[in-house]
Amino acid sequence: MKGLETYQEMAVTTQNRGRLIVLLHDGAIKFLKLAIKGIDDGDMETKGLYINKALAIIDELNTVLDMEAGGEVAVNLRQLYIFMTKHLNAANMKKDPQKIDEVIKLLEELNQGWKAIS
């Protein structure tokens, strides 16, 4: 089992920046789908856990934006990440799977772009 953990860690640490962003988007999307399942199952603890995991990923994506080098693209991404955060916080409070699904769609669209360039 230790070998698998070492392999997974090495796989992440040796990826290029674009590929890491794709992996982060994939993780956030996966967590948000699990949050919707939590709502559908009436499991609010699971919903909250997975929304918070997705929020942590979105926060990391926002934090690492290079605002100087990224120009207008970085500004637009920051605004989008802030929107996603607000939307997910509202979804968490209101137990609203539709709001979560809207963020999933945005992340999937962004992810397609990152996949194309990485």
C-alpha positions as CSV (number, residue, x, y, z in Angstrom):
1,M,0.0,0.0,0.0
2,K,2.9,2.3,0.7
3,G,4.1,1.9,-2.8
4,L,0.8,3.0,-4.2
5,E,0.8,6.2,-2.0
6,T,4.4,7.0,-3.1
7,Y,3.4,6.5,-6.8
8,Q,0.4,8.8,-6.5
9,E,2.5,11.5,-4.7
10,M,5.1,11.3,-7.4
11,A,2.5,11.4,-10.2
12,V,1.2,14.7,-8.8
13,T,4.5,16.3,-8.0
14,T,5.9,15.6,-11.5
15,Q,3.0,16.9,-13.5
16,N,3.3,20.2,-15.4
17,R,1.3,23.2,-14.1
18,G,-1.5,22.8,-16.7
19,R,-2.0,19.2,-15.9
20,L,-2.1,19.9,-12.2
21,I,-4.9,22.5,-12.8
22,V,-6.8,19.8,-14.7
23,L,-6.4,17.4,-11.8
24,L,-7.6,20.1,-9.4
25,H,-10.7,20.8,-11.5
26,D,-11.4,17.1,-11.8
27,G,-11.2,16.8,-8.0
28,A,-13.5,19.8,-7.4
29,I,-16.0,18.4,-9.9
30,K,-15.9,15.0,-8.3
31,F,-16.4,16.4,-4.8
32,L,-19.4,18.6,-6.0
33,K,-21.1,15.6,-7.6
34,L,-20.7,13.8,-4.2
35,A,-22.2,16.8,-2.5
36,I,-25.2,16.6,-4.7
37,K,-25.5,12.9,-3.9
38,G,-25.4,13.8,-0.2
39,I,-28.3,16.2,-0.7
40,D,-30.2,13.6,-2.7
41,D,-29.6,11.1,0.1
42,G,-30.6,13.6,2.8
43,D,-27.0,13.4,4.2
44,M,-26.2,17.0,5.0
45,E,-22.9,16.0,6.7
46,T,-21.7,14.5,3.4
47,K,-23.0,17.5,1.5
48,G,-21.1,19.9,3.7
49,L,-17.9,17.9,3.7
50,Y,-17.7,17.7,-0.1
51,I,-18.7,21.3,-0.7
52,N,-15.9,22.3,1.7
53,K,-13.4,20.1,-0.2
54,A,-14.4,21.7,-3.5
55,L,-14.2,25.2,-1.9
56,A,-10.7,24.4,-0.7
57,I,-9.6,23.5,-4.3
58,I,-11.3,26.6,-5.7
59,D,-9.6,28.7,-3.1
60,E,-6.2,27.2,-4.0
61,L,-6.8,27.8,-7.7
62,N,-7.7,31.5,-6.9
63,T,-4.7,31.9,-4.6
64,V,-2.1,30.8,-7.1
65,L,-3.3,33.1,-9.9
66,D,-0.4,35.2,-11.2
67,M,-2.3,38.5,-11.5
68,E,0.7,40.4,-13.0
69,A,1.6,37.8,-15.7
70,G,-1.9,36.6,-16.3
71,G,-3.4,40.0,-17.2
72,E,-7.1,40.1,-18.1
73,V,-7.4,36.3,-18.1
74,A,-6.2,36.1,-14.4
75,V,-8.6,38.9,-13.5
76,N,-11.5,37.0,-15.2
77,L,-10.6,33.7,-13.5
78,R,-10.4,35.4,-10.1
79,Q,-13.9,36.8,-10.6
80,L,-15.1,33.4,-11.7
81,Y,-13.6,31.7,-8.7
82,I,-15.1,34.3,-6.3
83,F,-18.5,33.8,-8.0
84,M,-18.1,30.0,-7.6
85,T,-17.3,30.4,-3.9
86,K,-20.3,32.6,-3.2
87,H,-22.5,30.2,-5.2
88,L,-21.3,27.2,-3.3
89,N,-21.7,28.9,0.1
90,A,-25.3,29.7,-0.9
91,A,-25.8,26.2,-2.1
92,N,-24.5,24.8,1.1
93,M,-26.8,26.9,3.3
94,K,-29.9,26.3,1.1
95,K,-29.1,22.7,0.3
96,D,-29.5,23.6,-3.4
97,P,-28.2,21.0,-5.8
98,Q,-29.0,23.3,-8.8
99,K,-26.5,25.9,-7.6
100,I,-23.9,23.2,-7.2
101,D,-24.6,21.9,-10.7
102,E,-24.1,25.4,-12.1
103,V,-20.6,25.5,-10.6
104,I,-19.9,22.0,-11.9
105,K,-20.7,23.2,-15.4
106,L,-18.4,26.2,-15.1
107,L,-15.6,24.0,-13.8
108,E,-16.1,21.5,-16.6
109,E,-16.0,24.3,-19.2
110,L,-12.8,25.7,-17.7
111,N,-11.3,22.2,-17.5
112,Q,-11.9,21.6,-21.2
113,G,-9.9,24.7,-21.9
114,W,-7.0,23.6,-19.6
115,K,-7.1,20.1,-21.2
116,A,-6.7,21.6,-24.6
117,I,-3.6,23.6,-23.7
118,S,-1.9,21.2,-21.4
